[in-house]
Amino acid sequence: MTGVRAIDLDALKATGVDSLLLDLDNTVSPHHSTTVVPEIRDWLATLPGRGFSVCFVSNNWHDDVHERAAALGFPVVPKAGKPLPFGIRKAMRLLGSEPGACAMIGDQLFTDILGGNCAGAVTVLVEPLTHVDLPHTRVLRRLEQRIMAGRNPEA
């Protein structure tokens, strides 16, 4: 199993993380899709019961971002501008959380992970759901591959 469902939530909880900030596109739902994979939808539904607050943090600016987040029952910060930390910090404020108690989870090293690190959050890089990306993301993926050569995302 790869992706968000492989994250060791108990290990995150043990480090003091109680808030999860999740990227949407290619982390929770396939790129250019408004559907959330049923297994991921089920996984997300378990998070509050496990003591986690959740907020989506997306660079996406389309209306479907709000619709997907609402359907899943969690707030969203769209147009987040990752890797700049402002959207991530806004999500932390929405959840009433602090940087050390938040984990930013996403599929892109240069947006999700760099942004999470800039905001002081714990970061978790997961494999993307699909290999369909925007042109600029494909360029960044090539750089990611060089940096991550021989390593795998944590989940």
C-alpha positions as CSV (number, residue, x, y, z in Angstrom):
1,M,0.0,0.0,0.0
2,T,1.3,3.5,-0.9
3,G,-0.1,6.9,-0.4
4,V,-1.9,8.5,2.5
5,R,-3.4,5.2,3.8
6,A,0.1,3.9,4.5
7,I,1.0,6.7,6.9
8,D,1.7,5.5,10.4
9,L,-0.8,7.7,12.2
10,D,0.2,6.2,15.6
11,A,3.8,7.4,15.0
12,L,2.6,10.9,14.1
13,K,0.4,11.0,17.2
14,A,3.3,9.9,19.3
15,T,5.3,12.9,18.2
16,G,2.6,15.3,19.2
17,V,0.9,15.7,15.9
18,D,-2.9,16.2,16.2
19,S,-3.6,18.1,13.0
20,L,-3.3,16.9,9.4
21,L,-3.0,19.3,6.5
22,L,-3.6,17.4,3.3
23,D,-3.0,18.3,-0.3
24,L,-6.0,17.4,-2.5
25,D,-4.9,16.8,-6.1
26,N,-2.9,13.6,-6.6
27,T,-2.8,13.1,-2.8
28,V,-6.5,12.6,-1.9
29,S,-8.1,12.5,-5.4
30,P,-6.5,11.8,-8.8
31,H,-5.3,14.9,-10.7
32,H,-8.1,16.5,-12.7
33,S,-10.7,14.5,-11.0
34,T,-13.5,15.5,-8.6
35,T,-13.7,12.0,-7.2
36,V,-12.1,10.8,-4.1
37,V,-10.9,7.2,-4.1
38,P,-13.4,5.3,-1.9
39,E,-10.6,3.8,0.2
40,I,-9.1,7.2,0.8
41,R,-12.6,8.6,1.6
42,D,-13.0,5.8,4.2
43,W,-9.5,6.5,5.6
44,L,-10.3,10.3,5.9
45,A,-13.5,9.5,7.8
46,T,-11.5,7.7,10.5
47,L,-9.2,10.6,11.3
48,P,-11.4,12.6,13.7
49,G,-12.1,9.5,15.7
50,R,-8.4,8.9,16.0
51,G,-8.0,12.4,17.4
52,F,-6.9,14.3,14.3
53,S,-8.2,17.7,13.1
54,V,-8.1,17.9,9.3
55,C,-7.8,20.7,6.7
56,F,-7.1,20.5,3.0
57,V,-4.5,22.9,1.7
58,S,-4.5,23.1,-2.1
59,N,-3.0,25.3,-4.7
60,N,-6.0,24.6,-6.8
61,W,-8.4,27.5,-7.3
62,H,-11.3,25.8,-9.0
63,D,-14.8,25.6,-7.4
64,D,-14.6,21.8,-7.2
65,V,-12.0,22.2,-4.4
66,H,-14.7,23.6,-2.1
67,E,-17.2,20.9,-3.2
68,R,-14.7,18.0,-2.6
69,A,-13.8,19.4,0.8
70,A,-17.4,19.9,1.8
71,A,-18.4,16.4,0.7
72,L,-15.6,15.0,2.9
73,G,-16.6,17.3,5.8
74,F,-13.4,19.2,6.2
75,P,-12.3,22.8,5.7
76,V,-10.1,23.8,2.8
77,V,-7.6,26.5,2.1
78,P,-7.6,26.9,-1.7
79,K,-5.2,29.0,-3.7
80,A,-2.7,28.3,-0.9
81,G,0.4,29.4,-2.9
82,K,2.6,26.5,-1.7
83,P,5.5,26.4,-1.2
84,L,5.0,29.8,0.4
85,P,3.9,29.1,4.0
86,F,0.9,31.5,4.2
87,G,-1.8,29.1,3.1
88,I,-0.4,26.4,5.4
89,R,-0.3,28.8,8.3
90,K,-3.9,29.8,7.5
91,A,-4.9,26.2,7.8
92,M,-3.1,25.9,11.1
93,R,-5.1,28.9,12.4
94,L,-8.4,27.4,11.1
95,L,-7.7,24.3,13.2
96,G,-6.3,26.2,16.2
97,S,-3.1,24.3,15.9
98,E,0.6,25.1,16.1
99,P,3.4,24.2,13.6
100,G,4.9,21.3,15.7
101,A,1.4,19.7,16.1
102,C,0.7,19.8,12.4
103,A,1.7,17.4,9.6
104,M,1.6,18.7,6.0
105,I,1.0,15.6,3.8
106,G,1.3,15.8,0.0
107,D,2.7,14.2,-3.1
108,Q,5.0,17.0,-4.2
109,L,8.4,17.8,-2.8
110,F,8.6,21.4,-4.1
111,T,5.1,22.5,-3.0
112,D,3.7,20.4,-0.2
113,I,6.9,19.4,1.6
114,L,8.9,22.6,1.0
115,G,5.8,24.6,2.0
116,G,5.2,22.5,5.1
117,N,8.9,22.8,6.2
118,C,8.7,26.6,5.6
119,A,5.7,26.8,7.9
120,G,7.4,24.7,10.6
121,A,5.1,21.6,10.1
122,V,6.1,18.0,10.2
123,T,6.0,16.8,6.6
124,V,5.1,13.5,5.0
125,L,5.7,12.9,1.3
126,V,3.5,10.3,-0.3
127,E,3.4,8.8,-3.7
128,P,1.0,10.6,-6.1
129,L,-2.2,8.8,-7.0
130,T,-1.5,9.2,-10.7
131,H,1.3,10.2,-12.9
132,V,-0.9,12.7,-14.8
133,D,0.4,16.3,-14.0
134,L,0.3,19.8,-15.2
135,P,3.3,20.7,-17.5
136,H,5.2,22.7,-14.8
137,T,4.6,19.8,-12.3
138,R,6.2,17.3,-14.8
139,V,9.3,19.5,-14.8
140,L,9.4,19.5,-11.0
141,R,8.8,15.8,-10.9
142,R,12.0,15.3,-12.8
143,L,13.9,17.3,-10.3
144,E,12.2,15.4,-7.5
145,Q,13.4,12.1,-9.1
146,R,17.0,13.3,-9.0
147,I,16.8,14.4,-5.4
148,M,14.9,11.3,-4.3
149,A,17.1,8.9,-6.3
150,G,17.1,5.6,-4.4
151,R,14.7,6.8,-1.7
152,N,11.0,6.2,-1.4
153,P,8.3,8.5,0.1
154,E,7.6,7.6,3.7
155,A,4.3,6.2,2.7
